[in-house]
Amino acid sequence: MAIFHCSAKAISRASGRSSTASAAYRAGVKIEDERTGEVFDFTRKEGIVQKVILLPAGCSRMSRSELWNSAEQAEKRKDAKVAREWEIALPTELSEGARVRLAVDFGRALVSRYGVAADVCIHEPSRHGDQRNWHAHILTTTRRMEGNALKEKTRVLDSPLTSGQEVEAMRKLWADMVNRELAQVCFETIDHRSLENQGIQRVPTKHLGPAATQMERRGIKTERGNLNRSLEHEAEKELVALESQQKGISKARQGFQEWKEARAREKEAQEREQNRLKQKREADRECSRSRGWSR
């Protein structure tokens, strides 16, 4: 069954991060930060399937370095949010082409909805990791872009009053996009809602973080990894029980439907018999009247 994941988080100077470093790492390229003079070289990074820059209508082509240096230079505050990262899980059930198309289309949806630039990078599973872990990182600017110039901030994604609703709307959009693709290849669909909102009583797994992820990939067990394995084991047992319960419900529904159909056929037969007897009585009465007139 395909796994749903779609999250959004800010890249902020307050946590010591930059959009140039993040973009270089996600795309596996070399970028020099013109504001600080730092060089971020991740050209040896493997597993990058596709990378593409998406810009709003009316903008001319920009390189990755130009885009993210512009984003850095547009911000003056030392705690500024310099980029926003959307991370999505790509269904392993789909072909590589379908996964790439889905990720790029979701990036286009972000560009269209918020007027931002987007940098879509699609990663394949690591050689020693979970081979289902196809995913994409989509970095977007925190400002609207017009004619290759960054303008006002996308406050709708920054305000506590609206950001939650916006992220939830994009999560639903992603789920709908994936489900359309899964339906074409006859696989089970995904759900963007939380486990609680789906009515599933299960504790969600914990995000490992980069350090623990690397340790797990090297075969080193971590506390969070062990916790996730325990939760996944319990989830599998719960899923088996739920599937058994659903089969029982389905069988009961089928039995009830068959009983209803049988009752309907029986009722129809009774009505036909009643109509036949009624017609016979009327025919007998008519015959009796005819004999009376004839006498």
C-alpha positions in Angstrom: 0.0 0.0 0.0 1.3 3.5 -0.9 2.5 5.6 2.0 1.3 9.2 2.4 3.7 11.9 3.3 3.6 15.6 2.5 5.1 18.1 4.9 6.2 21.7 4.8 8.9 23.5 6.9 10.8 26.7 6.8 14.5 27.1 6.1 15.5 29.8 8.5 18.7 31.7 9.3 17.7 31.5 12.9 18.6 27.8 12.9 21.9 28.4 11.1 20.6 27.3 7.7 20.6 28.9 4.2 18.7 28.4 1.0 21.9 28.1 -1.0 23.2 25.2 1.1 19.8 23.5 1.1 19.4 23.8 -2.6 23.0 22.6 -3.3 22.5 19.5 -1.1 19.0 18.6 -2.5 20.2 19.0 -6.1 23.7 17.5 -5.6 25.4 20.6 -7.1 27.9 23.3 -6.2 26.6 26.8 -5.2 28.6 29.7 -3.9 26.7 31.9 -1.5 27.4 35.5 -2.8 26.3 37.0 0.5 28.7 35.1 2.8 31.3 33.8 0.3 30.6 30.2 1.5 30.8 27.4 -1.1 28.5 24.4 -0.8 29.7 21.5 -2.9 27.6 18.4 -3.0 28.5 17.2 -6.5 29.4 13.8 -5.1 26.0 13.2 -3.7 24.2 10.2 -5.4 20.6 9.2 -5.9 19.3 12.3 -7.6 16.9 11.2 -10.3 15.7 14.6 -11.6 16.0 18.3 -10.7 14.1 21.2 -12.3 13.5 24.9 -11.6 9.9 26.1 -12.0 9.1 29.8 -12.3 5.9 31.8 -12.5 4.6 32.9 -15.9 6.4 35.9 -17.2 9.8 35.0 -15.7 12.8 34.2 -17.8 15.1 31.2 -17.1 17.3 31.3 -14.0 20.0 29.0 -12.8 19.8 27.3 -9.4 22.6 29.5 -8.1 20.9 32.7 -9.4 17.6 31.8 -7.9 18.8 31.0 -4.4 21.4 33.8 -4.2 18.5 36.1 -5.1 16.5 34.6 -2.3 19.3 35.2 0.2 20.0 38.7 -0.9 16.3 39.6 -0.6 16.3 39.0 3.1 18.0 41.4 5.6 17.1 40.0 9.0 19.5 37.6 10.7 16.5 35.3 11.6 14.8 35.5 8.2 13.0 32.6 6.6 14.9 32.2 3.3 13.1 29.2 1.8 10.3 26.8 2.4 10.7 23.0 1.9 7.9 20.7 0.9 8.8 17.0 1.2 6.6 14.4 -0.5 6.7 10.6 -0.6 6.5 9.2 -4.1 4.6 5.9 -4.5 6.9 3.0 -5.3 4.0 1.3 -7.0 4.3 3.8 -9.9 6.8 3.9 -12.7 9.8 6.3 -12.5 8.2 8.5 -15.2 4.9 8.7 -13.2 6.8 9.6 -10.0 8.7 12.4 -11.8 5.6 13.8 -13.4 3.7 13.8 -10.1 6.5 15.7 -8.3 6.9 18.3 -11.0 3.1 18.8 -11.3 2.9 19.3 -7.5 5.7 21.9 -7.8 3.8 23.6 -10.6 0.7 23.7 -8.3 2.8 25.5 -5.6 4.1 28.0 -8.1 0.5 28.6 -9.4 -1.1 28.9 -6.0 1.5 31.1 -4.3 3.3 32.9 -7.1 6.7 31.5 -5.9 9.6 29.9 -7.6 10.1 26.2 -7.0 13.2 23.9 -7.1 12.1 20.2 -7.5 14.6 17.5 -6.7 13.6 13.8 -6.9 15.6 11.3 -4.9 15.7 7.5 -5.2 16.1 5.2 -2.2 19.7 4.8 -0.9 21.4 1.6 -1.8 21.3 0.3 1.8 18.0 1.9 2.9 14.3 1.2 2.5 13.9 0.6 -1.3 10.4 2.1 -1.1 11.8 5.5 0.0 11.3 7.4 -3.3 10.7 11.0 -2.4 11.1 14.6 -3.6 12.2 17.8 -2.0 10.6 21.0 -3.3 12.3 24.2 -2.2 10.1 27.3 -2.8 11.0 31.0 -2.3 9.2 32.7 0.6 8.5 35.7 -1.6 6.4 36.0 -4.8 8.3 36.3 -8.0 7.5 38.7 -10.8 9.7 39.2 -13.8 12.7 37.4 -12.0 12.4 39.8 -9.1 11.4 38.7 -5.6 8.5 40.8 -4.2 6.3 40.5 -1.1 6.4 37.6 1.4 3.9 34.8 1.1 2.3 35.7 4.4 -0.5 33.2 4.0 2.0 30.5 4.7 3.7 32.4 7.6 0.6 33.5 9.6 -0.6 31.1 12.3 -4.1 32.0 11.3 -3.8 30.7 7.7 -0.7 28.5 7.4 -2.3 25.4 8.8 -5.2 25.6 6.5 -2.9 26.2 3.5 -0.7 23.2 4.3 -3.7 21.0 4.8 -5.1 22.1 1.5 -1.9 21.2 -0.3 -1.7 17.9 1.5 -5.2 17.1 0.2 -4.2 18.2 -3.3 -1.2 15.9 -3.2 -3.3 12.9 -2.0 -5.8 13.6 -4.8 -3.0 13.7 -7.4 -1.4 10.5 -6.2 -4.7 8.7 -5.9 -5.6 9.5 -9.6 -2.3 7.9 -10.6 -2.8 4.9 -8.3 -6.3 4.3 -9.6 -4.9 3.9 -13.1 -2.7 1.1 -12.0 -5.3 -0.5 -9.7 -3.5 0.2 -6.4 -4.9 1.2 -3.0 -5.3 4.9 -2.4 -3.7 7.1 0.3 -5.2 9.5 2.8 -3.9 13.0 3.7 -5.7 13.1 7.0 -4.0 12.4 10.3 -4.5 8.9 11.8 -6.8 10.3 14.4 -9.0 12.0 11.8 -9.1 8.8 9.8 -10.4 7.0 12.9 -7.3 4.9 13.2 -6.1 4.3 16.8 -2.4 4.1 16.1 0.6 6.1 17.2 2.4 7.6 14.2 6.1 6.7 13.6 8.8 9.3 14.7 10.9 11.2 12.2 14.4 9.9 12.4 16.4 12.9 11.4 19.5 12.9 9.2 21.9 11.6 11.8 19.8 8.6 12.9 18.9 7.9 9.3 22.5 7.6 8.3 23.3 5.4 11.3 20.3 3.1 10.4 21.5 2.9 6.8 24.9 1.7 8.0 23.2 -1.0 10.0 23.5 0.7 13.4 20.3 0.5 15.4 19.1 3.7 17.0 16.6 4.4 19.8 14.1 6.1 17.4 14.7 3.4 14.8 13.8 0.7 17.3 10.8 2.6 18.4 9.6 2.9 14.8 10.2 -0.8 14.2 8.1 -1.6 17.2 5.3 0.8 16.1 5.4 -0.6 12.6 5.1 -4.2 14.0 2.1 -3.2 16.1 0.7 -1.4 13.0 1.0 -4.5 10.9 -0.8 -6.6 13.5 -3.5 -3.9 13.7 -3.8 -3.8 9.9 -4.2 -7.6 9.8 -6.9 -7.5 12.4 -8.6 -4.5 10.7 -8.5 -6.3 7.3 -10.0 -9.4 9.0 -12.7 -7.3 10.5 -13.4 -5.5 7.2 -13.7 -8.9 5.5 -16.2 -10.0 8.1 -18.2 -6.8 7.7 -18.0 -7.2 3.9 -19.2 -10.8 4.1 -22.1 -9.8 6.5 -23.1 -7.0 4.1 -23.0 -9.4 1.2 -25.2 -11.8 3.1 -27.7 -9.1 4.1 -27.8 -7.9 0.4 -28.5 -11.5 -0.7 -31.2 -11.9 1.9 -32.8 -8.6 0.8 -32.7 -9.7 -2.9 -34.2 -13.1 -1.9 -37.0 -11.4 0.1 -37.6 -9.1 -2.9 -37.9 -12.0 -5.3 -40.2 -13.8 -2.8 -42.4 -10.7 -2.4 -42.6 -10.3 -6.2 -43.6 -13.9 -6.6 -46.3 -13.5 -3.9 -47.6 -10.4 -5.6 -47.7 -12.2 -9.0 -49.7 -15.1 -7.4 -52.1 -12.7 -5.7 -52.6 -10.9 -9.0 -53.2 -14.3 -10.8 -55.8 -15.3 -8.2 -57.5 -11.9 -8.3 -57.7 -12.1 -12.1 -59.1 -15.7 -11.9 -61.8 -14.6 -9.4 -62.8 -11.7 -11.6 -62.9 -14.0 -14.6 -65.1 -16.5 -12.6 -67.5 -13.7 -11.6 -67.6 -12.5 -15.2 -68.3 -16.0 -16.4 -71.1 -16.4 -13.8 -72.7 -13.1 -14.9 -72.5 -14.1 -18.5 -74.3 -17.4 -17.7 -77.0 -15.5 -15.8 -77.7 -13.2 -18.7 -77.8 -16.1 -21.1 -80.6 -17.7 -19.1 
